Amino acid sequence: LPDGILLVTGPTGSGKTTTLYACLNVINKPDRKIITVEDPVEYLLSGINQVQVKEDIGMTFAAALRAILRQAPNIIMIGEIRDLETASIAINASLTGHLVFSTLHTNDAP
């Protein structure tokens, strides 16, 4: 399985998360460790560990990603990259042997 990052971009309601779930369903195999961090978890996926962000107790996207990386996953799905710290962790993970899937909220492109 290759490493790297795949970003799905678009406005609210355009199917970004649905697209990521479809991708994860295709590559989900018993020998692959897949962990997601989401806000909220929108669909339950069999065989995939899913973590929900809970910012009021400090479980941010960035905090969850740091914890997830200690568990040596093959594949990480980040529900949405919302800040610089999360983006930095995602890029570093993709450069160190992980396959990272995520979304960016965008309304248009120049």
C-alpha positions in Angstrom: 0.0 0.0 0.0 1.5 3.4 -0.9 2.0 6.2 1.5 1.0 9.8 1.0 -2.0 12.1 1.3 -5.3 12.3 -0.5 -7.4 15.4 0.0 -11.0 15.7 -1.0 -12.1 19.3 -1.2 -15.4 21.1 -1.7 -18.2 23.1 -0.1 -20.5 21.8 2.6 -22.8 19.0 1.4 -20.7 18.2 -1.6 -19.9 14.6 -0.6 -16.4 14.9 0.8 -16.9 12.6 3.8 -19.0 10.2 1.8 -16.2 10.0 -0.8 -13.6 9.2 2.0 -15.8 6.5 3.5 -16.2 4.9 0.1 -12.4 4.9 -0.3 -11.9 3.4 3.1 -14.4 0.7 2.4 -12.5 -0.3 -0.8 -9.1 -0.5 0.9 -10.3 -2.0 4.2 -8.7 -5.4 4.7 -8.1 -7.5 7.8 -4.3 -6.9 7.6 -4.6 -3.1 7.5 -4.9 -1.0 10.6 -7.2 2.0 9.8 -8.0 4.7 12.3 -10.1 7.7 11.8 -10.5 11.0 13.7 -13.8 12.7 13.0 -16.2 15.4 14.2 -18.7 13.8 14.4 -18.4 10.2 13.3 -21.0 10.1 10.6 -21.0 6.4 9.6 -19.8 3.4 11.6 -17.4 1.3 9.5 -16.8 -2.3 10.4 -13.2 -3.2 11.1 -12.1 0.4 11.4 -11.3 2.2 14.7 -13.1 5.5 14.7 -12.3 8.4 17.2 -14.6 11.3 17.8 -13.2 14.8 18.5 -14.3 16.2 21.8 -12.7 19.6 22.2 -14.2 20.4 25.6 -11.9 17.8 27.1 -8.9 18.5 24.9 -9.5 15.8 22.3 -8.8 18.0 19.3 -8.0 16.7 15.8 -4.3 17.4 16.6 -4.3 15.7 20.0 -6.1 12.7 18.6 -3.7 12.4 15.7 -0.7 12.5 18.0 -2.2 9.6 20.0 -3.2 7.7 16.8 0.3 7.9 15.4 1.6 6.1 18.5 -0.6 3.1 17.5 1.2 2.6 14.2 -1.7 2.6 11.8 -1.3 2.0 8.1 -4.1 4.3 7.1 -5.4 7.5 8.9 -8.5 9.4 8.0 -8.9 12.9 9.3 -12.5 14.1 9.0 -11.4 17.7 8.2 -8.1 19.7 8.3 -9.2 22.9 10.2 -5.9 24.3 11.5 -2.2 24.6 10.9 -1.3 22.0 13.6 -3.5 19.4 12.2 -2.2 20.1 8.7 1.4 19.8 9.9 0.7 16.5 11.6 -1.1 15.1 8.6 1.7 16.1 6.2 4.3 14.6 8.4 2.4 11.4 8.8 2.1 11.1 5.0 5.8 11.6 4.7 6.7 8.9 7.2 5.0 5.9 5.8 1.3 6.4 6.4 -1.5 6.8 3.9 -3.6 9.8 5.0 -7.1 10.7 3.8 -8.7 14.0 4.7 -11.0 16.8 3.6 -10.6 20.6 3.2 -13.6 22.9 3.2 -13.4 25.0 0.1 -16.1 27.1 -1.6 -14.3 27.8 -4.8 -10.8 27.9 -6.4 -9.1 30.7 -8.4 
